[in-house]
Amino acid sequence: MSQRLTGPQKAATLMLAIGEEHAAKIFGMLHEDEIRDLSLAMAALGTVTADAVEQVVREFIEQIGQSGHLVGSFESTERLLLKTLPRERVAQIMEEIRGPAGRTMWDKLGNVNELVLANYLKNEYPQTVAVVLSKIRPEHAARVLALLPESFAMEVVMRMLRMETVQKEALEGLEKTLRSEFMSNLARGQRRDAHEVMAEIFNNLDRAAESRILAALEDRNRESAEKIRALMFTFEDLQRLDGAGVQALLRAVPKDRLTLALKGASETLRDLFFRNLSERASKLLKDDLAALGPVRLRDVDEAQAQIVAQAKELAAQGQIQLADGRDEEMIS
């Protein structure tokens, strides 16, 4: 009866079969966790019959040779893992790889948006935050620190100044907590609806391309086109801002960008901005608009897109409230 090998055992068999020189090159490209798992499988392998070795090598060659190339995806990776690992472990691995890029936990944290990371860390103990900030890149740590509440940030700084070498066990415990609580939630949160992704892409198209592609999509799939249109946030949607929101946006947007953007805006939206400026500033803006003369539609679209992006950034920081196309009213 032929030997039935598990996935890790097949990998171990193949590594032993190709010899030390080739195996060493492969080990050099693996992560520390992968090396440990593969080494354990190799150490526990025992005797493998010549027939079993031949079968493993043949299977490997056949899989590569089926189409002349390999195509990797989340789905194919998940199917493969489910054949050799428990479902819970597969779910954990898939959440990790769907999250931010990086081989180690600290590499991954270094690729998390600073606002997202700061919002998570502000609810942790200052000592925990001090360890995290000491492990990521200084420039990224600085951006995160600047977003923390001032008194809390000072507590973190004081602990970083007094911090001694962190024990290996404590560091491993923190990594485990970050992986299970933060990274897994972040990975789940990144599984976004395809219509939301497409709405953001459409928001960044110029008007001609947007109209052309949406019209073509309506012919093919009216329901999807309507969903995307409802999710899009355009420059004209800034009419939903209240006075405080408009004023916050006015403070953040360069004057020349606003002038160019308003050149292609409706009278209603223009009036909203005029009303939230002082009488003198409003007159100056009107004069600048009148003196602007003909401009390229592409330049207007670009200016409007930049202001919409700025509005979304302010909304993410909690400085203003935005209602998207799904809402008719603001909900306080």
ABEGO torsion letter per residue (X at the ends): XBBBBBAAAAAAAAAAAAEAAAAAAAAAABBAAAAAAAAAAAAAAEBBBAAAAAAAAAAAAAAAAAAGBBBBBAAAAAAAAAAABBAAAAAAAAAAAABBBEABAAAAAAABBAAAAAAAAAABBAAAAAAAAAABBAAAAAAAAAABBAAAAAAAAAAAAABBBBBAAAAAAAAAAAAAAAAAAAAAAABBBAAAAAAAAAAABBAAAAAAAAAAAAAABAAAAAAAAAABBBAAAAAABBAAAAAAAAAABBAAAAAAAAAABBAAAAAAAAAABBAAAAAAAAAAAAAAEBBBAAAAAAAAAAAAAAAAAAAAAGABBBBBAABABBBX
